[in-house]
């Protein structure tokens, strides 16, 4: 599941989430959006690709593939 929510720097972003399916090959995690769980109005589900580093196994940085999107950063909790 990919979930997003407002950050202090952009408090007008709505909450939302969608399910994903993916693969991990050669240290690259690829996630494909499969279905919305909570879809805010006018939002599209996006695909994600990030590089996994064994030096920081609880952290992932990558790219978001969608209009007006750039990068993401995630930490295991």
N, CA, C, O and CB atoms as a CASP TS submission, in Angstrom:
PFRMAT TS
TARGET T0000
AUTHOR 0000-0000-0000
METHOD Language model
MODEL 1
PARENT N/A
ATOM      1  N   UNK     1       0.842  -1.173   0.000  1.00  0.00           N
ATOM      2  CA  UNK     1       0.000   0.000   0.000  1.00  0.00           C
ATOM      3  C   UNK     1       0.885   1.233   0.000  1.00  0.00           C
ATOM      4  O   UNK     1       1.876   1.302   0.728  1.00  0.00           O
ATOM      5  CB  UNK     1      -0.957   0.000   1.210  1.00  0.00           C
ATOM      6  N   UNK     2       0.521   2.197  -0.816  1.00  0.00           N
ATOM      7  CA  UNK     2       1.180   3.497  -0.834  1.00  0.00           C
ATOM      8  C   UNK     2       0.177   4.498  -0.287  1.00  0.00           C
ATOM      9  O   UNK     2      -0.919   4.647  -0.828  1.00  0.00           O
ATOM     10  CB  UNK     2       1.672   3.895  -2.285  1.00  0.00           C
ATOM     11  N   UNK     3       0.553   5.181   0.784  1.00  0.00           N
ATOM     12  CA  UNK     3      -0.323   6.162   1.418  1.00  0.00           C
ATOM     13  C   UNK     3       0.355   7.529   1.394  1.00  0.00           C
ATOM     14  O   UNK     3       1.570   7.632   1.562  1.00  0.00           O
ATOM     15  CB  UNK     3      -0.669   5.742   2.877  1.00  0.00           C
ATOM     16  N   UNK     4      -0.438   8.572   1.185  1.00  0.00           N
ATOM     17  CA  UNK     4       0.104   9.924   1.225  1.00  0.00           C
ATOM     18  C   UNK     4      -0.803  10.800   2.077  1.00  0.00           C
ATOM     19  O   UNK     4      -1.972  10.491   2.307  1.00  0.00           O
ATOM     20  CB  UNK     4       0.251  10.508  -0.204  1.00  0.00           C
ATOM     21  N   UNK     5      -0.224  11.900   2.534  1.00  0.00           N
ATOM     22  CA  UNK     5      -0.925  12.777   3.476  1.00  0.00           C
ATOM     23  C   UNK     5      -0.264  14.139   3.452  1.00  0.00           C
ATOM     24  O   UNK     5       0.829  14.279   2.904  1.00  0.00           O
ATOM     25  CB  UNK     5      -0.920  12.186   4.917  1.00  0.00           C
ATOM     26  N   UNK     6      -0.905  15.158   4.038  1.00  0.00           N
ATOM     27  CA  UNK     6      -0.317  16.497   4.023  1.00  0.00           C
ATOM     28  C   UNK     6       0.923  16.579   4.913  1.00  0.00           C
ATOM     29  O   UNK     6       0.961  16.045   6.022  1.00  0.00           O
ATOM     30  CB  UNK     6      -1.350  17.528   4.472  1.00  0.00           C
ATOM     31  N   UNK     7       1.916  17.257   4.394  1.00  0.00           N
ATOM     32  CA  UNK     7       3.125  17.552   5.175  1.00  0.00           C
ATOM     33  C   UNK     7       3.024  18.998   5.655  1.00  0.00           C
ATOM     34  O   UNK     7       2.269  19.786   5.084  1.00  0.00           O
ATOM     35  CB  UNK     7       4.443  17.322   4.322  1.00  0.00           C
ATOM     36  N   UNK     8       3.775  19.355   6.697  1.00  0.00           N
ATOM     37  CA  UNK     8       3.726  20.747   7.174  1.00  0.00           C
ATOM     38  C   UNK     8       4.037  21.760   6.069  1.00  0.00           C
ATOM     39  O   UNK     8       3.514  22.874   6.086  1.00  0.00           O
ATOM     40  CB  UNK     8       4.707  20.936   8.324  1.00  0.00           C
ATOM     41  N   UNK     9       4.881  21.381   5.113  1.00  0.00           N
ATOM     42  CA  UNK     9       5.244  22.306   4.039  1.00  0.00           C
ATOM     43  C   UNK     9       4.147  22.442   2.971  1.00  0.00           C
ATOM     44  O   UNK     9       4.170  23.383   2.177  1.00  0.00           O
ATOM     45  CB  UNK     9       6.535  21.845   3.385  1.00  0.00           C
ATOM     46  N   UNK    10       3.192  21.510   2.951  1.00  0.00           N
ATOM     47  CA  UNK    10       2.104  21.548   1.962  1.00  0.00           C
ATOM     48  C   UNK    10       0.822  21.000   2.590  1.00  0.00           C
ATOM     49  O   UNK    10       0.376  19.911   2.230  1.00  0.00           O
ATOM     50  CB  UNK    10       2.481  20.729   0.684  1.00  0.00           C
ATOM     51  N   UNK    11       0.223  21.749   3.531  1.00  0.00           N
ATOM     52  CA  UNK    11      -0.907  21.234   4.315  1.00  0.00           C
ATOM     53  C   UNK    11      -2.209  21.019   3.537  1.00  0.00           C
ATOM     54  O   UNK    11      -3.155  20.449   4.079  1.00  0.00           O
ATOM     55  CB  UNK    11      -1.176  22.164   5.430  1.00  0.00           C
ATOM     56  N   UNK    12      -2.274  21.465   2.275  1.00  0.00           N
ATOM     57  CA  UNK    12      -3.506  21.319   1.509  1.00  0.00           C
ATOM     58  C   UNK    12      -3.593  19.981   0.753  1.00  0.00           C
ATOM     59  O   UNK    12      -4.624  19.680   0.151  1.00  0.00           O
ATOM     60  CB  UNK    12      -3.627  22.462   0.530  1.00  0.00           C
ATOM     61  N   UNK    13      -2.537  19.197   0.781  1.00  0.00           N
ATOM     62  CA  UNK    13      -2.567  17.882   0.124  1.00  0.00           C
ATOM     63  C   UNK    13      -3.536  16.984   0.892  1.00  0.00           C
ATOM     64  O   UNK    13      -3.454  16.900   2.117  1.00  0.00           O
ATOM     65  CB  UNK    13      -1.127  17.236   0.062  1.00  0.00           C
ATOM     66  N   UNK    14      -4.448  16.314   0.193  1.00  0.00           N
ATOM     67  CA  UNK    14      -5.388  15.426   0.898  1.00  0.00           C
ATOM     68  C   UNK    14      -4.736  14.094   1.243  1.00  0.00           C
ATOM     69  O   UNK    14      -3.664  13.759   0.738  1.00  0.00           O
ATOM     70  CB  UNK    14      -6.642  15.185   0.045  1.00  0.00           C
ATOM     71  N   UNK    15      -5.395  13.348   2.104  1.00  0.00           N
ATOM     72  CA  UNK    15      -4.969  11.976   2.403  1.00  0.00           C
ATOM     73  C   UNK    15      -5.492  11.053   1.321  1.00  0.00           C
ATOM     74  O   UNK    15      -6.553  11.285   0.744  1.00  0.00           O
ATOM     75  CB  UNK    15      -5.470  11.519   3.803  1.00  0.00           C
ATOM     76  N   UNK    16      -4.724   9.990   1.053  1.00  0.00           N
ATOM     77  CA  UNK    16      -5.163   8.993   0.093  1.00  0.00           C
ATOM     78  C   UNK    16      -4.274   7.771   0.165  1.00  0.00           C
ATOM     79  O   UNK    16      -3.218   7.800   0.795  1.00  0.00           O
ATOM     80  CB  UNK    16      -5.168   9.565  -1.320  1.00  0.00           C
ATOM     81  N   UNK    17      -4.700   6.694  -0.482  1.00  0.00           N
ATOM     82  CA  UNK    17      -3.885   5.477  -0.523  1.00  0.00           C
ATOM     83  C   UNK    17      -4.348   4.583  -1.664  1.00  0.00           C
ATOM     84  O   UNK    17      -5.514   4.596  -2.057  1.00  0.00           O
ATOM     85  CB  UNK    17      -3.959   4.717   0.824  1.00  0.00           C
ATOM     86  N   UNK    18      -3.395   3.802  -2.187  1.00  0.00           N
ATOM     87  CA  UNK    18      -3.719   2.825  -3.211  1.00  0.00           C
ATOM     88  C   UNK    18      -2.852   1.588  -3.034  1.00  0.00           C
ATOM     89  O   UNK    18      -1.748   1.655  -2.494  1.00  0.00           O
ATOM     90  CB  UNK    18      -3.532   3.422  -4.614  1.00  0.00           C
ATOM     91  N   UNK    19      -3.370   0.464  -3.496  1.00  0.00           N
ATOM     92  CA  UNK    19      -2.639  -0.804  -3.422  1.00  0.00           C
ATOM     93  C   UNK    19      -1.612  -0.852  -4.544  1.00  0.00           C
ATOM     94  O   UNK    19      -1.786  -0.236  -5.596  1.00  0.00           O
ATOM     95  CB  UNK    19      -3.611  -2.021  -3.513  1.00  0.00           C
ATOM     96  N   UNK    20      -0.533  -1.601  -4.297  1.00  0.00           N
ATOM     97  CA  UNK    20       0.517  -1.764  -5.299  1.00  0.00           C
ATOM     98  C   UNK    20       0.907  -3.233  -5.410  1.00  0.00           C
ATOM     99  O   UNK    20       0.660  -4.027  -4.503  1.00  0.00           O
ATOM    100  CB  UNK    20       1.751  -0.902  -4.946  1.00  0.00           C
ATOM    101  N   UNK    21       1.513  -3.574  -6.526  1.00  0.00           N
ATOM    102  CA  UNK    21       2.136  -4.880  -6.729  1.00  0.00           C
ATOM    103  C   UNK    21       3.518  -4.594  -7.275  1.00  0.00           C
ATOM    104  O   UNK    21       3.699  -3.636  -8.027  1.00  0.00           O
ATOM    105  CB  UNK    21       1.293  -5.811  -7.705  1.00  0.00           C
ATOM    106  N   UNK    22       4.501  -5.409  -6.909  1.00  0.00           N
ATOM    107  CA  UNK    22       5.832  -5.066  -7.366  1.00  0.00           C
ATOM    108  C   UNK    22       6.827  -6.187  -7.390  1.00  0.00           C
ATOM    109  O   UNK    22       6.528  -7.340  -7.079  1.00  0.00           O
ATOM    110  CB  UNK    22       6.354  -4.018  -6.545  1.00  0.00           C
ATOM    111  N   UNK    23       8.042  -5.798  -7.779  1.00  0.00           N
ATOM    112  CA  UNK    23       9.158  -6.728  -7.856  1.00  0.00           C
ATOM    113  C   UNK    23      10.402  -6.067  -7.272  1.00  0.00           C
ATOM    114  O   UNK    23      10.513  -4.841  -7.232  1.00  0.00           O
ATOM    115  CB  UNK    23       9.407  -7.178  -9.319  1.00  0.00           C
ATOM    116  N   UNK    24      11.329  -6.900  -6.823  1.00  0.00           N
ATOM    117  CA  UNK    24      12.641  -6.451  -6.376  1.00  0.00           C
ATOM    118  C   UNK    24      13.665  -7.249  -7.157  1.00  0.00           C
ATOM    119  O   UNK    24      13.802  -8.458  -6.968  1.00  0.00           O
ATOM    120  CB  UNK    24      12.829  -6.628  -4.823  1.00  0.00           C
ATOM    121  N   UNK    25      14.387  -6.565  -8.039  1.00  0.00           N
ATOM    122  CA  UNK    25      15.386  -7.218  -8.875  1.00  0.00           C
ATOM    123  C   UNK    25      16.656  -6.386  -8.890  1.00  0.00           C
ATOM    124  O   UNK    25      16.629  -5.194  -9.196  1.00  0.00           O
ATOM    125  CB  UNK    25      14.855  -7.428 -10.308  1.00  0.00           C
ATOM    126  N   UNK    26      17.763  -7.022  -8.560  1.00  0.00           N
ATOM    127  CA  UNK    26      19.077  -6.356  -8.590  1.00  0.00           C
ATOM    128  C   UNK    26      19.077  -5.052  -7.809  1.00  0.00           C
ATOM    129  O   UNK    26      19.677  -4.069  -8.243  1.00  0.00           O
ATOM    130  CB  UNK    26      19.496  -6.085 -10.029  1.00  0.00           C
ATOM    131  N   UNK    27      18.413  -5.035  -6.662  1.00  0.00           N
ATOM    132  CA  UNK    27      18.410  -3.858  -5.802  1.00  0.00           C
ATOM    133  C   UNK    27      17.454  -2.757  -6.218  1.00  0.00           C
ATOM    134  O   UNK    27      17.483  -1.667  -5.646  1.00  0.00           O
ATOM    135  CB  UNK    27      19.763  -3.306  -5.741  1.00  0.00           C
ATOM    136  N   UNK    28      16.604  -3.020  -7.209  1.00  0.00           N
ATOM    137  CA  UNK    28      15.639  -2.018  -7.656  1.00  0.00           C
ATOM    138  C   UNK    28      14.226  -2.510  -7.348  1.00  0.00           C
ATOM    139  O   UNK    28      13.811  -3.571  -7.815  1.00  0.00           O
ATOM    140  CB  UNK    28      15.804  -1.723  -9.179  1.00  0.00           C
ATOM    141  N   UNK    29      13.500  -1.731  -6.561  1.00  0.00           N
ATOM    142  CA  UNK    29      12.119  -2.037  -6.223  1.00  0.00           C
ATOM    143  C   UNK    29      11.203  -1.281  -7.178  1.00  0.00           C
ATOM    144  O   UNK    29      11.269  -0.054  -7.263  1.00  0.00           O
ATOM    145  CB  UNK    29      11.808  -1.671  -4.743  1.00  0.00           C
ATOM    146  N   UNK    30      10.348  -2.007  -7.897  1.00  0.00           N
ATOM    147  CA  UNK    30       9.390  -1.410  -8.817  1.00  0.00           C
ATOM    148  C   UNK    30       7.990  -1.723  -8.307  1.00  0.00           C
ATOM    149  O   UNK    30       7.638  -2.889  -8.123  1.00  0.00           O
ATOM    150  CB  UNK    30       9.593  -1.936 -10.278  1.00  0.00           C
ATOM    151  N   UNK    31       7.190  -0.680  -8.078  1.00  0.00           N
ATOM    152  CA  UNK    31       5.816  -0.838  -7.597  1.00  0.00           C
ATOM    153  C   UNK    31       4.852  -0.286  -8.635  1.00  0.00           C
ATOM    154  O   UNK    31       5.027   0.832  -9.120  1.00  0.00           O
ATOM    155  CB  UNK    31       5.615  -0.125  -6.232  1.00  0.00           C
ATOM    156  N   UNK    32       3.849  -1.059  -8.971  1.00  0.00           N
ATOM    157  CA  UNK    32       2.827  -0.683  -9.933  1.00  0.00           C
ATOM    158  C   UNK    32       1.505  -0.486  -9.195  1.00  0.00           C
ATOM    159  O   UNK    32       1.076  -1.362  -8.444  1.00  0.00           O
ATOM    160  CB  UNK    32       2.689  -1.757 -11.051  1.00  0.00           C
ATOM    161  N   UNK    33       0.871   0.639  -9.401  1.00  0.00           N
ATOM    162  CA  UNK    33      -0.428   0.905  -8.781  1.00  0.00           C
ATOM    163  C   UNK    33      -1.449  -0.087  -9.310  1.00  0.00           C
ATOM    164  O   UNK    33      -1.525  -0.310 -10.518  1.00  0.00           O
ATOM    165  CB  UNK    33      -0.890   2.362  -9.051  1.00  0.00           C
ATOM    166  N   UNK    34      -2.248  -0.695  -8.409  1.00  0.00           N
ATOM    167  CA  UNK    34      -3.237  -1.680  -8.845  1.00  0.00           C
ATOM    168  C   UNK    34      -4.675  -1.231  -8.607  1.00  0.00           C
ATOM    169  O   UNK    34      -5.536  -1.471  -9.454  1.00  0.00           O
ATOM    170  CB  UNK    34      -2.997  -2.985  -8.136  1.00  0.00           C
ATOM    171  N   UNK    35      -4.955  -0.590  -7.482  1.00  0.00           N
ATOM    172  CA  UNK    35      -6.323  -0.125  -7.221  1.00  0.00           C
ATOM    173  C   UNK    35      -6.304   0.896  -6.090  1.00  0.00           C
ATOM    174  O   UNK    35      -5.458   0.853  -5.198  1.00  0.00           O
ATOM    175  CB  UNK    35      -7.263  -1.318  -6.866  1.00  0.00           C
ATOM    176  N   UNK    36      -7.253   1.803  -6.156  1.00  0.00           N
ATOM    177  CA  UNK    36      -7.399   2.799  -5.100  1.00  0.00           C
ATOM    178  C   UNK    36      -8.013   2.172  -3.858  1.00  0.00           C
ATOM    179  O   UNK    36      -8.900   1.322  -3.945  1.00  0.00           O
ATOM    180  CB  UNK    36      -8.257   3.974  -5.582  1.00  0.00           C
ATOM    181  N   UNK    37      -7.526   2.604  -2.704  1.00  0.00           N
ATOM    182  CA  UNK    37      -8.140   2.280  -1.416  1.00  0.00           C
ATOM    183  C   UNK    37      -8.937   3.500  -0.951  1.00  0.00           C
ATOM    184  O   UNK    37     -10.093   3.384  -0.545  1.00  0.00           O
ATOM    185  CB  UNK    37      -7.054   1.869  -0.350  1.00  0.00           C
ATOM    186  N   UNK    38      -8.295   4.671  -1.018  1.00  0.00           N
ATOM    187  CA  UNK    38      -8.943   5.946  -0.676  1.00  0.00           C
ATOM    188  C   UNK    38      -8.477   6.979  -1.690  1.00  0.00           C
ATOM    189  O   UNK    38      -7.354   7.473  -1.596  1.00  0.00           O
ATOM    190  CB  UNK    38      -8.602   6.401   0.803  1.00  0.00           C
ATOM    191  N   UNK    39      -9.324   7.312  -2.659  1.00  0.00           N
ATOM    192  CA  UNK    39      -8.951   8.216  -3.745  1.00  0.00           C
ATOM    193  C   UNK    39      -9.516   9.611  -3.535  1.00  0.00           C
ATOM    194  O   UNK    39     -10.732   9.798  -3.531  1.00  0.00           O
ATOM    195  CB  UNK    39      -9.425   7.664  -5.076  1.00  0.00           C
ATOM    196  N   UNK    40      -8.630  10.595  -3.361  1.00  0.00           N
ATOM    197  CA  UNK    40      -9.106  11.974  -3.289  1.00  0.00           C
ATOM    198  C   UNK    40      -9.519  12.452  -4.694  1.00  0.00           C
ATOM    199  O   UNK    40      -9.032  11.919  -5.691  1.00  0.00           O
ATOM    200  CB  UNK    40      -8.003  12.906  -2.688  1.00  0.00           C
ATOM    201  N   UNK    41     -10.395  13.431  -4.780  1.00  0.00           N
ATOM    202  CA  UNK    41     -10.810  13.953  -6.083  1.00  0.00           C
ATOM    203  C   UNK    41      -9.618  14.466  -6.897  1.00  0.00           C
ATOM    204  O   UNK    41      -8.713  15.101  -6.357  1.00  0.00           O
ATOM    205  CB  UNK    41     -11.833  15.074  -5.897  1.00  0.00           C
ATOM    206  N   UNK    42      -9.632  14.183  -8.191  1.00  0.00           N
ATOM    207  CA  UNK    42      -8.634  14.680  -9.139  1.00  0.00           C
ATOM    208  C   UNK    42      -7.226  14.135  -8.927  1.00  0.00           C
ATOM    209  O   UNK    42      -6.265  14.748  -9.391  1.00  0.00           O
ATOM    210  CB  UNK    42      -8.588  16.158  -9.066  1.00  0.00           C
ATOM    211  N   UNK    43      -7.072  13.005  -8.244  1.00  0.00           N
ATOM    212  CA  UNK    43      -5.763  12.389  -8.054  1.00  0.00           C
ATOM    213  C   UNK    43      -5.661  11.126  -8.891  1.00  0.00           C
ATOM    214  O   UNK    43      -6.644  10.405  -9.059  1.00  0.00           O
ATOM    215  CB  UNK    43      -5.514  12.073  -6.567  1.00  0.00           C
ATOM    216  N   UNK    44      -4.461  10.857  -9.419  1.00  0.00           N
ATOM    217  CA  UNK    44      -4.178   9.646 -10.179  1.00  0.00           C
ATOM    218  C   UNK    44      -3.243   8.758  -9.373  1.00  0.00           C
ATOM    219  O   UNK    44      -2.358   9.260  -8.679  1.00  0.00           O
ATOM    220  CB  UNK    44      -3.561   9.987 -11.561  1.00  0.00           C
ATOM    221  N   UNK    45      -3.427   7.455  -9.456  1.00  0.00           N
ATOM    222  CA  UNK    45      -2.473   6.521  -8.854  1.00  0.00           C
ATOM    223  C   UNK    45      -1.221   6.510  -9.734  1.00  0.00           C
ATOM    224  O   UNK    45      -1.324   6.655 -10.952  1.00  0.00           O
ATOM    225  CB  UNK    45      -3.090   5.068  -8.710  1.00  0.00           C
ATOM    226  N   UNK    46      -0.061   6.341  -9.140  1.00  0.00           N
ATOM    227  CA  UNK    46       1.207   6.418  -9.866  1.00  0.00           C
ATOM    228  C   UNK    46       2.044   5.165  -9.618  1.00  0.00           C
ATOM    229  O   UNK    46       1.797   4.412  -8.676  1.00  0.00           O
ATOM    230  CB  UNK    46       1.994   7.676  -9.450  1.00  0.00           C
ATOM    231  N   UNK    47       3.029   4.959 -10.473  1.00  0.00           N
ATOM    232  CA  UNK    47       3.987   3.879 -10.292  1.00  0.00           C
ATOM    233  C   UNK    47       5.246   4.446  -9.653  1.00  0.00           C
ATOM    234  O   UNK    47       5.539   5.635  -9.779  1.00  0.00           O
ATOM    235  CB  UNK    47       4.313   3.184 -11.645  1.00  0.00           C
ATOM    236  N   UNK    48       5.991   3.578  -8.962  1.00  0.00           N
ATOM    237  CA  UNK    48       7.180   4.004  -8.221  1.00  0.00           C
ATOM    238  C   UNK    48       8.348   3.073  -8.516  1.00  0.00           C
ATOM    239  O   UNK    48       8.156   1.878  -8.740  1.00  0.00           O
ATOM    240  CB  UNK    48       6.896   4.042  -6.705  1.00  0.00           C
ATOM    241  N   UNK    49       9.553   3.622  -8.515  1.00  0.00           N
ATOM    242  CA  UNK    49      10.748   2.796  -8.649  1.00  0.00           C
ATOM    243  C   UNK    49      11.820   3.379  -7.736  1.00  0.00           C
ATOM    244  O   UNK    49      12.115   4.573  -7.789  1.00  0.00           O
ATOM    245  CB  UNK    49      11.242   2.732 -10.140  1.00  0.00           C
ATOM    246  N   UNK    50      12.396   2.523  -6.901  1.00  0.00           N
ATOM    247  CA  UNK    50      13.417   2.983  -5.976  1.00  0.00           C
ATOM    248  C   UNK    50      14.569   2.019  -5.909  1.00  0.00           C
ATOM    249  O   UNK    50      14.412   0.829  -6.182  1.00  0.00           O
ATOM    250  CB  UNK    50      12.838   3.185  -4.606  1.00  0.00           C
ATOM    251  N   UNK    51      15.737   2.532  -5.543  1.00  0.00           N
ATOM    252  CA  UNK    51      16.939   1.712  -5.395  1.00  0.00           C
ATOM    253  C   UNK    51      17.119   1.326  -3.936  1.00  0.00           C
ATOM    254  O   UNK    51      17.091   2.172  -3.043  1.00  0.00           O
ATOM    255  CB  UNK    51      18.187   2.462  -5.915  1.00  0.00           C
ATOM    256  N   UNK    52      17.303   0.035  -3.715  1.00  0.00           N
ATOM    257  CA  UNK    52      17.509  -0.507  -2.374  1.00  0.00           C
ATOM    258  C   UNK    52      19.001  -0.592  -2.102  1.00  0.00           C
ATOM    259  O   UNK    52      19.750  -1.118  -2.925  1.00  0.00           O
ATOM    260  CB  UNK    52      16.838  -1.903  -2.220  1.00  0.00           C
ATOM    261  N   UNK    53      19.441  -0.085  -0.966  1.00  0.00           N
ATOM    262  CA  UNK    53      20.846  -0.094  -0.578  1.00  0.00           C
ATOM    263  C   UNK    53      20.997  -0.925   0.689  1.00  0.00           C
ATOM    264  O   UNK    53      20.360  -0.618   1.697  1.00  0.00           O
ATOM    265  CB  UNK    53      21.382   1.352  -0.365  1.00  0.00           C
ATOM    266  N   UNK    54      21.821  -1.964   0.666  1.00  0.00           N
ATOM    267  CA  UNK    54      21.995  -2.833   1.834  1.00  0.00           C
ATOM    268  C   UNK    54      22.617  -2.086   3.019  1.00  0.00           C
ATOM    269  O   UNK    54      22.529  -2.557   4.152  1.00  0.00           O
ATOM    270  CB  UNK    54      22.866  -4.033   1.467  1.00  0.00           C
ATOM    271  N   UNK    55      23.240  -0.937   2.776  1.00  0.00           N
ATOM    272  CA  UNK    55      23.812  -0.138   3.861  1.00  0.00           C
ATOM    273  C   UNK    55      22.733   0.565   4.682  1.00  0.00           C
ATOM    274  O   UNK    55      22.940   0.880   5.853  1.00  0.00           O
ATOM    275  CB  UNK    55      24.783   0.891   3.298  1.00  0.00           C
ATOM    276  N   UNK    56      21.595   0.804   4.066  1.00  0.00           N
ATOM    277  CA  UNK    56      20.469   1.451   4.748  1.00  0.00           C
ATOM    278  C   UNK    56      19.196   0.651   4.460  1.00  0.00           C
ATOM    279  O   UNK    56      18.327   1.133   3.733  1.00  0.00           O
ATOM    280  CB  UNK    56      20.308   2.946   4.286  1.00  0.00           C
ATOM    281  N   UNK    57      19.067  -0.547   5.008  1.00  0.00           N
ATOM    282  CA  UNK    57      17.971  -1.448   4.645  1.00  0.00           C
ATOM    283  C   UNK    57      16.574  -0.962   5.033  1.00  0.00           C
ATOM    284  O   UNK    57      15.588  -1.481   4.511  1.00  0.00           O
ATOM    285  CB  UNK    57      18.205  -2.768   5.273  1.00  0.00           C
ATOM    286  N   UNK    58      16.460   0.004   5.920  1.00  0.00           N
ATOM    287  CA  UNK    58      15.146   0.509   6.334  1.00  0.00           C
ATOM    288  C   UNK    58      14.756   1.795   5.615  1.00  0.00           C
ATOM    289  O   UNK    58      13.780   2.446   5.987  1.00  0.00           O
ATOM    290  CB  UNK    58      15.132   0.744   7.827  1.00  0.00           C
ATOM    291  N   UNK    59      15.515   2.160   4.590  1.00  0.00           N
ATOM    292  CA  UNK    59      15.256   3.414   3.876  1.00  0.00           C
ATOM    293  C   UNK    59      15.252   3.165   2.370  1.00  0.00           C
ATOM    294  O   UNK    59      16.018   2.345   1.865  1.00  0.00           O
ATOM    295  CB  UNK    59      16.316   4.486   4.243  1.00  0.00           C
ATOM    296  N   UNK    60      14.378   3.884   1.658  1.00  0.00           N
ATOM    297  CA  UNK    60      14.271   3.749   0.205  1.00  0.00           C
ATOM    298  C   UNK    60      14.014   5.117  -0.408  1.00  0.00           C
ATOM    299  O   UNK    60      13.122   5.844   0.028  1.00  0.00           O
ATOM    300  CB  UNK    60      13.142   2.754  -0.183  1.00  0.00           C
ATOM    301  N   UNK    61      14.796   5.461  -1.413  1.00  0.00           N
ATOM    302  CA  UNK    61      14.587   6.687  -2.185  1.00  0.00           C
ATOM    303  C   UNK    61      14.306   6.288  -3.624  1.00  0.00           C
ATOM    304  O   UNK    61      14.853   5.299  -4.113  1.00  0.00           O
ATOM    305  CB  UNK    61      15.827   7.648  -2.095  1.00  0.00           C
ATOM    306  N   UNK    62      13.460   7.049  -4.304  1.00  0.00           N
ATOM    307  CA  UNK    62      13.174   6.697  -5.685  1.00  0.00           C
ATOM    308  C   UNK    62      12.410   7.762  -6.425  1.00  0.00           C
ATOM    309  O   UNK    62      12.283   8.904  -5.983  1.00  0.00           O
ATOM    310  CB  UNK    62      12.416   5.430  -5.735  1.00  0.00           C
ATOM    311  N   UNK    63      11.901   7.344  -7.579  1.00  0.00           N
ATOM    312  CA  UNK    63      11.196   8.234  -8.491  1.00  0.00           C
ATOM    313  C   UNK    63       9.719   7.863  -8.565  1.00  0.00           C
ATOM    314  O   UNK    63       9.354   6.688  -8.534  1.00  0.00           O
ATOM    315  CB  UNK    63      11.831   8.186  -9.888  1.00  0.00           C
ATOM    316  N   UNK    64       8.878   8.891  -8.665  1.00  0.00           N
ATOM    317  CA  UNK    64       7.435   8.718  -8.831  1.00  0.00           C
ATOM    318  C   UNK    64       7.111   9.007 -10.298  1.00  0.00           C
ATOM    319  O   UNK    64       7.467  10.065 -10.818  1.00  0.00           O
ATOM    320  CB  UNK    64       6.615   9.667  -7.856  1.00  0.00           C
ATOM    321  N   UNK    65       6.436   8.069 -10.963  1.00  0.00           N
ATOM    322  CA  UNK    65       6.104   8.209 -12.375  1.00  0.00           C
ATOM    323  C   UNK    65       4.652   8.650 -12.532  1.00  0.00           C
ATOM    324  O   UNK    65       3.734   7.831 -12.519  1.00  0.00           O
ATOM    325  CB  UNK    65       6.351   6.887 -13.126  1.00  0.00           C
ATOM    326  N   UNK    66       4.465   9.954 -12.679  1.00  0.00           N
ATOM    327  CA  UNK    66       3.137  10.519 -12.834  1.00  0.00           C
ATOM    328  C   UNK    66       3.230  12.005 -13.101  1.00  0.00           C
ATOM    329  O   UNK    66       4.278  12.609 -12.876  1.00  0.00           O
ATOM    330  CB  UNK    66       2.286  10.252 -11.596  1.00  0.00           C
ATOM    331  N   UNK    67       2.144  12.611 -13.582  1.00  0.00           N
ATOM    332  CA  UNK    67       2.150  14.051 -13.859  1.00  0.00           C
ATOM    333  C   UNK    67       2.417  14.860 -12.599  1.00  0.00           C
ATOM    334  O   UNK    67       1.856  14.574 -11.541  1.00  0.00           O
ATOM    335  CB  UNK    67       0.821  14.478 -14.477  1.00  0.00           C
ATOM    336  N   UNK    68       3.265  15.862 -12.712  1.00  0.00           N
ATOM    337  CA  UNK    68       3.611  16.767 -11.605  1.00  0.00           C
ATOM    338  C   UNK    68       4.251  16.046 -10.423  1.00  0.00           C
ATOM    339  O   UNK    68       4.181  16.543  -9.299  1.00  0.00           O
ATOM    340  CB  UNK    68       2.374  17.495 -11.132  1.00  0.00           C
ATOM    341  N   UNK    69       4.874  14.887 -10.646  1.00  0.00           N
ATOM    342  CA  UNK    69       5.518  14.118  -9.579  1.00  0.00           C
ATOM    343  C   UNK    69       7.029  14.128  -9.768  1.00  0.00           C
ATOM    344  O   UNK    69       7.521  14.336 -10.877  1.00  0.00           O
ATOM    345  CB  UNK    69       4.989  12.665  -9.551  1.00  0.00           C
ATOM    346  N   UNK    70       7.754  13.905  -8.691  1.00  0.00           N
ATOM    347  CA  UNK    70       9.215  13.912  -8.776  1.00  0.00           C
ATOM    348  C   UNK    70       9.783  12.675  -8.088  1.00  0.00           C
ATOM    349  O   UNK    70       9.959  11.634  -8.721  1.00  0.00           O
ATOM    350  CB  UNK    70       9.797  15.198  -8.140  1.00  0.00           C
ATOM    351  N   UNK    71      10.066  12.788  -6.805  1.00  0.00           N
ATOM    352  CA  UNK    71      10.748  11.719  -6.073  1.00  0.00           C
ATOM    353  C   UNK    71       9.973  11.361  -4.810  1.00  0.00           C
ATOM    354  O   UNK    71       9.034  12.052  -4.415  1.00  0.00           O
ATOM    355  CB  UNK    71      12.187  12.137  -5.716  1.00  0.00           C
ATOM    356  N   UNK    72      10.402  10.239  -4.177  1.00  0.00           N
ATOM    357  CA  UNK    72       9.842   9.878  -2.882  1.00  0.00           C
ATOM    358  C   UNK    72      10.963   9.381  -1.978  1.00  0.00           C
ATOM    359  O   UNK    72      12.041   9.011  -2.441  1.00  0.00           O
ATOM    360  CB  UNK    72       8.734   8.801  -3.033  1.00  0.00           C
ATOM    361  N   UNK    73      10.685   9.382  -0.694  1.00  0.00           N
ATOM    362  CA  UNK    73      11.592   8.867   0.313  1.00  0.00           C
ATOM    363  C   UNK    73      10.733   8.128   1.333  1.00  0.00           C
ATOM    364  O   UNK    73       9.720   8.654   1.795  1.00  0.00           O
ATOM    365  CB  UNK    73      12.443  10.018   0.982  1.00  0.00           C
ATOM    366  N   UNK    74      11.134   6.920   1.681  1.00  0.00           N
ATOM    367  CA  UNK    74      10.327   6.115   2.606  1.00  0.00           C
ATOM    368  C   UNK    74      11.219   5.433   3.630  1.00  0.00           C
ATOM    369  O   UNK    74      12.346   5.041   3.327  1.00  0.00           O
ATOM    370  CB  UNK    74       9.498   5.064   1.840  1.00  0.00           C
ATOM    371  N   UNK    75      10.701   5.297   4.845  1.00  0.00           N
ATOM    372  CA  UNK    75      11.395   4.588   5.918  1.00  0.00           C
ATOM    373  C   UNK    75      10.479   3.514   6.472  1.00  0.00           C
ATOM    374  O   UNK    75       9.281   3.730   6.651  1.00  0.00           O
ATOM    375  CB  UNK    75      11.841   5.562   7.040  1.00  0.00           C
ATOM    376  N   UNK    76      11.063   2.344   6.745  1.00  0.00           N
ATOM    377  CA  UNK    76      10.296   1.259   7.346  1.00  0.00           C
ATOM    378  C   UNK    76       9.948   1.609   8.772  1.00  0.00           C
ATOM    379  O   UNK    76      10.797   2.098   9.518  1.00  0.00           O
ATOM    380  CB  UNK    76      11.074  -0.063   7.292  1.00  0.00           C
ATOM    381  N   UNK    77       8.702   1.364   9.163  1.00  0.00           N
ATOM    382  CA  UNK    77       8.301   1.667  10.541  1.00  0.00           C
ATOM    383  C   UNK    77       7.787   0.410  11.220  1.00  0.00           C
ATOM    384  O   UNK    77       7.399   0.453  12.387  1.00  0.00           O
ATOM    385  CB  UNK    77       7.222   2.772  10.572  1.00  0.00           C
TER
END
